[in-house]
Amino acid sequence: MKAQKVLYIILTWLILPACIVALVWLNYSSVNKPVEFKKEQSRREAVAIQNLKDIRDLQVAYKNTYSVYAPDMDALLNYYDNGFVKMLKQVGIKDDEATNINTEKKLKSINVTLTGEEKAEIDSLAHARAAIEASKAKEDGKARKVKKDYNWFKKKATDSVMTVKKNYRLYDIRQEMVAAHPDKDPQLYVELAYNIPVRDTLLKHRGPDFNVQTLRYVPFTNNQHEVIMRTIVKKVSGVEVPLFEALIPYKDLLSGMDRQLVINLIDDKKERNPYEGQVLQGLMVGNIEMPNNNAGNWE
């Protein structure tokens, strides 16, 4: 009888309360776990999105400089460290019709030539980019005409350099006209391109201690996973168009978090829109399959 009483006391005052506490905790945990997961997901996504925006800014600047996107992360980050971004200085009144007509006529009459050094640099760049495109196409099981790519890259680069040189010659002509007739409008509009180090103009919001190499890696992975970036030149509506995309997969970004909730997140996105494929595997900016003006899939 005494043993039963002791057992009753143990059940009533020790085991039963412990079971109640455990049930309460399990109930709280089951409700709270998705809430905490969502909070951490949002925190990580905010960092990843900023990285992808910065990658996009660098890629757009790279394309403005070379007419194509950087082929890989090494080239893109090297551009930030050692490259130059083209800035424009406007001289004259652009919106005046007579000025525009006169400027266009004068530009057509200006003849400029490339130096041997400029030709060699353009040739080297065109060969390198054509080889990169051929290599990437081979990896994807596709064939590309290297000579066609080479000619396309060479023409784009040549046109860009020639335009710059023509504008500088036009500026000299305008200055001579102003010096000869200070009170007369030369009716010429000029855009002068000059170079500023990329690191002095882009990503200034990151602060003085920013290390651009962090853009290479998926945040919160201790540099174990890299951002997946691809670039191509694709024919769109009969025109060869450079395209790029940068992807941060959810499986990497959310590594270390509840595995089942990560799986559920990816499955849920696939069910909502099963036709977007890779876009739903994570956060992505740009798209080489469906051109989207370099939009992010979170926008």
Phi, psi and chi 1 to 4 in degrees:
 res  aa     phi    psi   chi1   chi2   chi3   chi4
   1 MET       -  -42.7 -168.0   71.6  176.0      -
   2 LYS   -65.4  -38.3 -172.9  173.9 -178.9 -179.3
   3 ALA   -65.7  -38.5      -      -      -      -
   4 GLN   -64.5  -37.6  -70.3 -179.9  -19.4      -
   5 LYS   -66.4  -41.2 -172.1  173.8 -178.3  179.7
   6 VAL   -63.9  -42.5  170.6      -      -      -
   7 LEU   -62.2  -40.5 -178.5   60.4      -      -
   8 TYR   -61.8  -42.5  173.1   79.0      -      -
   9 ILE   -64.4  -42.1  -67.4  172.6      -      -
  10 ILE   -63.1  -44.6  -68.7  173.5      -      -
  11 LEU   -64.8  -42.9  -72.1  172.0      -      -
  12 THR   -72.8  -41.2  -55.9      -      -      -
  13 TRP  -103.8  -13.1  -63.1  101.6      -      -
  14 LEU  -118.8  -61.5  -66.0  177.1      -      -
  15 ILE   -70.1  -46.6  -63.2  177.7      -      -
  16 LEU   -60.7  -48.3 -174.8   58.1      -      -
  17 PRO   -60.6  -37.6  -26.7   36.8      -      -
  18 ALA   -63.8  -40.2      -      -      -      -
  19 CYS   -65.1  -40.4  -70.2      -      -      -
  20 ILE   -62.8  -45.4  -67.3  173.7      -      -
  21 VAL   -60.4  -42.9  169.4      -      -      -
  22 ALA   -63.3  -43.8      -      -      -      -
  23 LEU   -63.7  -41.9  -72.2  172.4      -      -
  24 VAL   -61.7  -44.1  169.2      -      -      -
  25 TRP   -63.5  -42.6  168.9 -107.8      -      -
  26 LEU   -63.4  -40.3  -71.9  173.4      -      -
  27 ASN   -64.5  -44.5 -176.9   59.7      -      -
  28 TYR   -63.6  -42.1  169.7   79.2      -      -
  29 SER   -64.7  -40.7  179.7      -      -      -
  30 SER   -65.7  -32.0   64.3      -      -      -
  31 VAL   -82.2  -39.5  173.4      -      -      -
  32 ASN   -79.5  -29.6 -168.4   58.6      -      -
  33 LYS   -57.6  -48.9 -175.0 -178.6  -70.0 -174.1
  34 PRO   -62.9  -33.3  -23.2   35.0      -      -
  35 VAL   -65.6  -46.9  174.0      -      -      -
  36 GLU   -66.5  -36.5  -68.6  -60.3  -43.1      -
  37 PHE   -61.8  -46.3  177.7   88.3      -      -
  38 LYS   -62.8  -38.9 -175.6   64.5  178.2  177.7
  39 LYS   -64.5  -45.0 -173.3 -173.9  -62.3 -176.5
  40 GLU   -70.2  -37.3  178.5   63.1   11.3      -
  41 GLN   -58.5  -46.4  175.5 -166.9  -18.2      -
  42 SER   -63.3  -38.8  -62.4      -      -      -
  43 ARG   -64.3  -45.3 -176.2  176.4   78.3   89.4
  44 ARG   -69.5  -39.2  -64.3 -169.4 -177.8 -165.8
  45 GLU   -62.4  -37.5  -77.2 -176.9  -22.1      -
  46 ALA   -60.1  -42.3      -      -      -      -
  47 VAL   -68.5  -43.7  176.3      -      -      -
  48 ALA   -63.9  -41.5      -      -      -      -
  49 ILE   -63.3  -41.8  -73.5  171.3      -      -
  50 GLN   -62.6  -40.8 -174.8   58.2   61.3      -
  51 ASN   -60.9  -43.6  -77.2    9.3      -      -
  52 LEU   -67.2  -36.1  -69.7  174.4      -      -
  53 LYS   -63.0  -40.3  -73.9 -179.5  177.1  179.2
  54 ASP   -68.4  -39.0  -69.3  -17.5      -      -
  55 ILE   -61.5  -41.9  -71.3  172.2      -      -
  56 ARG   -61.8  -44.5  174.3  170.7   61.5 -170.1
  57 ASP   -59.6  -42.1  -72.9  -13.7      -      -
  58 LEU   -67.9  -39.9  -72.9  176.4      -      -
  59 GLN   -65.7  -40.2  -81.3  -74.1   27.4      -
  60 VAL   -64.4  -41.8  169.4      -      -      -
  61 ALA   -65.5  -40.7      -      -      -      -
  62 TYR   -60.7  -44.1 -171.6   99.4      -      -
  63 LYS   -65.4  -38.6  179.4  175.3  175.6  -72.3
  64 ASN   -62.9  -28.0  -71.5  -21.2      -      -
  65 THR   -85.0  -44.2  -58.5      -      -      -
  66 TYR  -113.2   -0.8  -61.3  109.4      -      -
  67 SER    72.8   -1.2  -60.6      -      -      -
  68 VAL  -138.0  166.1  -69.3      -      -      -
  69 TYR   -84.8  155.8  -69.5  112.4      -      -
  70 ALA   -60.7  132.8      -      -      -      -
  71 PRO   -71.4  -24.4   26.4  -35.3      -      -
  72 ASP  -155.8  175.6   51.1   43.6      -      -
  73 MET   -67.9  -33.3 -164.1   62.3   76.5      -
  74 ASP   -59.1  -47.9  -73.4  -24.3      -      -
  75 ALA   -65.0  -38.6      -      -      -      -
  76 LEU   -67.5  -44.8 -173.6   64.6      -      -
  77 LEU   -72.4  -32.5  -58.8 -172.9      -      -
  78 ASN   -65.2  -35.8 -179.1   65.3      -      -
  79 TYR   -61.9  -40.4  174.6   66.9      -      -
  80 TYR   -64.2  -43.5  174.9   82.4      -      -
  81 ASP   -74.5  -37.9  -75.9  -31.0      -      -
  82 ASN  -125.4   -6.3  -56.6  -57.1      -      -
  83 GLY   -87.9  177.7      -      -      -      -
  84 PHE  -129.1  143.7  -66.0   88.0      -      -
  85 VAL  -104.6  139.6   63.0      -      -      -
  86 LYS   -83.1  127.2 -173.5 -177.5  -63.3 -179.3
  87 MET  -113.8  152.2  -55.8  -64.5  -72.1      -
  88 LEU  -114.0  133.5  -67.2  177.7      -      -
  89 LYS  -109.6  120.3  176.4 -176.8  177.7 -178.2
  90 GLN   -95.6  128.6  -60.7  176.0  -20.7      -
  91 VAL  -126.0  121.5 -177.7      -      -      -
  92 GLY   105.2 -179.6      -      -      -      -
  93 ILE  -104.0  111.1  -57.4  173.0      -      -
  94 LYS   -73.7  -33.6 -175.8  178.1 -177.3  179.0
  95 ASP   -83.7   -0.1  -62.6  -30.1      -      -
  96 ASP   -82.6  124.5 -179.4   72.2      -      -
  97 GLU   -62.0  -45.2 -175.5  177.0   -5.0      -
  98 ALA   -62.7  -38.3      -      -      -      -
  99 THR   -64.5  -42.6  -63.9      -      -      -
 100 ASN   -64.3  -43.3  -71.9  -23.3      -      -
 101 ILE   -64.4  -45.1  -66.6  173.1      -      -
 102 ASN   -65.9  -38.4 -163.6   42.3      -      -
 103 THR   -65.2  -45.3  -62.2      -      -      -
 104 GLU   -61.7  -42.0 -175.0  175.9  -11.6      -
 105 LYS   -64.4  -42.5 -173.2 -176.1  -61.6 -176.4
 106 LYS   -67.2  -40.8 -176.5   65.4   71.7  173.2
 107 LEU   -61.3  -38.9  -81.5  171.5      -      -
 108 LYS   -65.5  -28.4  -72.6 -178.9  178.6  178.6
 109 SER   -84.2  -10.8   69.8      -      -      -
 110 ILE   -85.8  127.9  -65.2  174.5      -      -
 111 ASN  -109.8  126.2  -67.2  -44.7      -      -
 112 VAL  -129.9  157.5  -66.1      -      -      -
 113 THR  -129.4  157.2   57.6      -      -      -
 114 LEU   -86.7  143.0  -63.0  176.2      -      -
 115 THR   -76.7  164.2   65.3      -      -      -
 116 GLY   -59.3  -38.5      -      -      -      -
 117 GLU   -66.1  -40.9 -175.9  178.6  -17.8      -
 118 GLU   -66.3  -41.6  -72.0  168.4  -21.3      -
 119 LYS   -62.1  -41.9  -71.2  179.8  180.0  178.7
 120 ALA   -64.9  -40.3      -      -      -      -
 121 GLU   -67.1  -42.7 -174.8  174.8   -9.0      -
 122 ILE   -64.4  -42.9  -71.2  172.8      -      -
 123 ASP   -61.6  -43.6 -170.9   66.7      -      -
 124 SER   -63.7  -43.5  175.9      -      -      -
 125 LEU   -63.6  -44.4  174.4   64.5      -      -
 126 ALA   -64.2  -42.6      -      -      -      -
 127 HIS   -62.7  -43.3  -85.5  -59.9      -      -
 128 ALA   -63.9  -45.3      -      -      -      -
 129 ARG   -68.0  -38.2  -73.1  -45.8  -51.7  -97.2
 130 ALA   -64.3  -39.3      -      -      -      -
 131 ALA   -66.1  -39.3      -      -      -      -
 132 ILE   -63.9  -45.6  -71.4  169.9      -      -
 133 GLU   -62.7  -39.8  -67.6  -59.2  -36.7      -
 134 ALA   -65.6  -40.0      -      -      -      -
 135 SER   -65.7  -43.5  176.7      -      -      -
 136 LYS   -66.5  -38.7  -71.9 -168.7  -63.9 -175.1
 137 ALA   -64.3  -39.4      -      -      -      -
 138 LYS   -63.2  -39.5 -173.5  176.3 -179.2 -179.9
 139 GLU   -62.7  -33.7  -69.9  176.5    2.3      -
 140 ASP   -87.0    5.1  -65.9  -23.5      -      -
 141 GLY    75.0   23.9      -      -      -      -
 142 LYS  -117.3  164.4  -58.5  175.2 -176.9  177.9
 143 ALA  -114.1  141.5      -      -      -      -
 144 ARG  -130.2  147.1  -72.5 -170.0   68.9   89.8
 145 LYS   -85.8  105.4  -64.5 -179.5  179.2  178.7
 146 VAL   -59.5  -43.2  176.0      -      -      -
 147 LYS   -64.2  -37.4 -173.4  166.7 -178.4   59.5
 148 LYS   -65.0  -44.4 -178.0  179.4  178.7 -178.4
 149 ASP   -62.9  -42.9  -76.3  -21.9      -      -
 150 TYR   -58.8  -47.0  162.8   78.3      -      -
 151 ASN   -63.6  -37.8  -71.1  -26.4      -      -
 152 TRP   -66.6  -48.5 -173.4   86.1      -      -
 153 PHE   -62.5  -40.1  -71.9  123.6      -      -
 154 LYS   -64.8  -42.8 -176.7  177.7 -179.4  179.3
 155 LYS   -64.6  -44.3 -176.2  179.0 -175.2  -52.6
 156 LYS   -61.2  -45.4  -66.2  -70.9  -73.3 -175.2
 157 ALA   -67.5  -41.3      -      -      -      -
 158 THR   -63.2  -46.4  -60.6      -      -      -
 159 ASP   -59.4  -40.2  -70.8  -12.9      -      -
 160 SER   -64.0  -47.4  178.2      -      -      -
 161 VAL   -66.0  -41.8  173.8      -      -      -
 162 MET   -62.9  -39.9  -64.9  -71.4  -83.2      -
 163 THR   -61.8  -43.7  -61.7      -      -      -
 164 VAL   -61.1  -46.3  170.4      -      -      -
 165 LYS   -66.2  -38.0  -63.0 -172.1   76.6  167.3
 166 LYS   -64.1  -40.6  -81.5 -167.2  171.1 -170.8
 167 ASN   -66.9  -36.4  -87.4  -76.6      -      -
 168 TYR   -67.6  -36.6  -90.2   94.0      -      -
 169 ARG   -67.1  -39.2  177.8   63.5 -171.4  125.2
 170 LEU   -63.2  -37.6 -178.5   63.8      -      -
 171 TYR   -62.9  -42.2  176.2   75.4      -      -
 172 ASP   -61.4  -42.0  -69.5  -22.2      -      -
 173 ILE   -62.6  -41.9  -66.9  172.2      -      -
 174 ARG   -63.6  -43.6 -172.1 -177.1 -168.5  -78.6
 175 GLN   -62.9  -38.1  -67.7  -58.5   90.9      -
 176 GLU   -64.5  -39.6  -68.5  167.4    4.2      -
 177 MET   -67.3  -40.4  -66.8  172.7   66.3      -
 178 VAL   -65.3  -40.5  169.9      -      -      -
 179 ALA   -66.2  -36.7      -      -      -      -
 180 ALA   -76.8  -34.1      -      -      -      -
 181 HIS  -136.5   78.1  -55.2  -77.5      -      -
 182 PRO   -57.8  -29.1  -20.6   32.0      -      -
 183 ASP   -92.8    2.4  -60.7  -32.9      -      -
 184 LYS  -113.6  132.7 -175.6  178.8  178.9 -179.2
 185 ASP   -70.4  121.2 -177.5    2.0      -      -
 186 PRO   -70.8  -11.3   26.1  -34.4      -      -
 187 GLN    51.8   48.7  -69.0 -170.3  -40.1      -
 188 LEU  -133.1  134.0  -69.6  174.8      -      -
 189 TYR  -113.2  129.7  171.9   77.2      -      -
 190 VAL  -128.0  138.7 -173.3      -      -      -
 191 GLU  -114.4  112.1  -74.5 -172.8  -19.5      -
 192 LEU   -97.8  128.4  -68.9  179.1      -      -
 193 ALA   -95.8  133.0      -      -      -      -
 194 TYR  -138.8  156.4   57.9   98.7      -      -
 195 ASN  -101.9  138.2  -66.2  -33.7      -      -
 196 ILE  -128.1  136.7  -63.3  178.0      -      -
 197 PRO   -51.2  133.9  -27.2   36.2      -      -
 198 VAL   -56.0  -43.7  174.1      -      -      -
 199 ARG   -66.5  -15.4   62.3 -174.9  -52.5  116.9
 200 ASP   -91.1   -5.8  -68.9  -17.0      -      -
 201 THR  -123.7  -38.1   55.9      -      -      -
 202 LEU  -100.8  151.5  -63.5 -179.2      -      -
 203 LEU    61.3   29.2  -47.6 -171.5      -      -
 204 LYS   -65.3  -24.5  -60.4  -65.4  -74.9 -175.6
 205 HIS   -64.9  -15.2   61.7  -81.5      -      -
 206 ARG   -76.8  -16.2  -71.7  -72.0 -163.4  162.5
 207 GLY    91.2  168.7      -      -      -      -
 208 PRO   -69.3  -22.0   25.2  -34.4      -      -
 209 ASP   -96.2    9.8  -62.4  -33.6      -      -
 210 PHE   -64.7  132.1  172.3   61.0      -      -
 211 ASN  -107.4  110.0  179.2    5.8      -      -
 212 VAL   -61.8  -21.1   73.7      -      -      -
 213 GLN   -63.1  -19.3  -68.2  -63.9  -33.0      -
 214 THR   -65.3  -22.6   58.4      -      -      -
 215 LEU   -70.4  -18.7  -63.2 -178.0      -      -
 216 ARG   -69.4  -31.3  179.6 -170.5  -60.4  -86.3
 217 TYR  -107.1  152.7  -58.8  103.2      -      -
 218 VAL   -70.4  128.0  176.0      -      -      -
 219 PRO   -59.0  150.6  -19.3   30.5      -      -
 220 PHE    67.9   21.2  -53.0  100.5      -      -
 221 THR  -118.3    9.4   64.2      -      -      -
 222 ASN    55.4   39.9 -163.2   28.9      -      -
 223 ASN    61.2   26.4  -62.7  -11.2      -      -
 224 GLN   -89.7  -20.5  -64.5  -60.0  -53.8      -
 225 HIS  -130.8  138.4  -61.1  -78.1      -      -
 226 GLU  -102.5  151.5  -66.6 -169.0   12.8      -
 227 VAL   -62.7  136.8  174.0      -      -      -
 228 ILE   -90.4  115.5  -59.5  169.8      -      -
 229 MET  -125.7  134.9 -169.3  170.4   74.8      -
 230 ARG  -135.6  144.9  -63.5 -164.4  -65.4  168.1
 231 THR  -135.3  146.6   65.7      -      -      -
 232 ILE  -146.7  167.9   63.2  169.3      -      -
 233 VAL  -115.0  117.7  176.0      -      -      -
 234 LYS  -124.5  143.8 -174.1  176.0 -175.1  178.8
 235 LYS   -80.3  118.4 -175.4  166.8  -74.0 -169.9
 236 VAL  -122.7  118.5  179.2      -      -      -
 237 SER    54.0   39.0  -59.7      -      -      -
 238 GLY    82.0    3.1      -      -      -      -
 239 VAL  -118.8  135.2  179.1      -      -      -
 240 GLU   -73.1  118.8  -65.3  -76.1  -10.1      -
 241 VAL  -124.4  127.3  178.6      -      -      -
 242 PRO   -71.5  137.1  -14.8   29.3      -      -
 243 LEU  -135.6  153.0  -60.2  169.5      -      -
 244 PHE  -145.3  161.9   96.7   95.9      -      -
 245 GLU  -149.2  148.9   66.5 -175.9   25.0      -
 246 ALA  -132.8  126.8      -      -      -      -
 247 LEU  -122.0  134.6  170.4   69.8      -      -
 248 ILE  -116.5  102.0  -66.0 -178.7      -      -
 249 PRO   -64.9  143.1  -19.2   33.0      -      -
 250 TYR   -61.7  -35.0  -85.5  126.3      -      -
 251 LYS   -62.5  -27.7   66.2 -179.9 -179.8   61.6
 252 ASP   -88.6  -47.4  -63.2  -25.7      -      -
 253 LEU   -59.7  -37.7  179.0   62.9      -      -
 254 LEU  -102.0   19.5  -55.2 -178.1      -      -
 255 SER   -62.7  142.7   60.8      -      -      -
 256 GLY    91.1  -12.2      -      -      -      -
 257 MET   -92.7  176.5  -63.3  175.3   61.7      -
 258 ASP   -55.2  114.8 -172.2  -75.5      -      -
 259 ARG   -61.4  -41.8 -176.0  171.2  178.1  -86.8
 260 GLN   -66.7  -37.9 -172.0   56.9   54.2      -
 261 LEU   -68.8  -32.2  -69.3  179.5      -      -
 262 VAL   -65.7  -45.6  172.4      -      -      -
 263 ILE   -60.0  -43.2  -66.6  173.3      -      -
 264 ASN   -62.5  -39.9  -67.3  -12.6      -      -
 265 LEU   -61.4  -48.5  171.9   68.1      -      -
 266 ILE   -65.5  -43.0  -64.1  173.5      -      -
 267 ASP   -62.8  -40.0  -72.5  -15.5      -      -
 268 ASP   -62.3  -41.8  178.8   61.0      -      -
 269 LYS   -67.9  -37.3  -70.8 -176.8  177.0  -67.2
 270 LYS   -65.5  -38.2  -73.9 -179.0  179.0  178.4
 271 GLU   -68.1  -36.3  -72.2  176.5    6.5      -
 272 ARG   -67.3  -37.3  -70.3 -174.6 -172.8 -177.6
 273 ASN  -148.3   86.7 -164.2  -22.4      -      -
 274 PRO   -72.9   -3.6   28.6  -34.8      -      -
 275 TYR   -96.9   -7.1  -58.1  105.1      -      -
 276 GLU   -92.7   -7.4  -68.5 -168.7   20.9      -
 277 GLY    53.3 -117.4      -      -      -      -
 278 GLN   -57.6  -31.8  179.3  170.2  -76.6      -
 279 VAL   -55.8  -33.0  177.8      -      -      -
 280 LEU   -86.8   -0.3  -62.6  175.4      -      -
 281 GLN   -81.4   -5.9  -64.1  176.8   13.3      -
 282 GLY   173.2 -154.4      -      -      -      -
 283 LEU   -96.6  132.2  -64.3  168.5      -      -
 284 MET  -142.3  141.8 -171.7  166.4   81.8      -
 285 VAL  -117.3  137.9   63.5      -      -      -
 286 GLY    75.6  173.7      -      -      -      -
 287 ASN  -166.4  120.6 -165.0  -42.6      -      -
 288 ILE   -85.8  -12.1   64.7  172.8      -      -
 289 GLU   -91.4  -41.8  -58.5  -63.0  -23.5      -
 290 MET  -128.2   96.0  -62.6  177.4  -70.6      -
 291 PRO   -51.0  129.9  -26.5   35.0      -      -
 292 ASN  -136.6   25.0   62.7   -1.3      -      -
 293 ASN    59.5   34.5 -160.8   29.7      -      -
 294 ASN    62.8   31.2  -62.7  -26.0      -      -
 295 ALA   -75.3  154.2      -      -      -      -
 296 GLY   -90.9  145.9      -      -      -      -
 297 ASN   -74.4    1.5   64.3  -11.7      -      -
 298 TRP   -96.5   -9.4   63.7   88.6      -      -
 299 GLU   -89.8      -  -66.2  175.1  -39.4      -
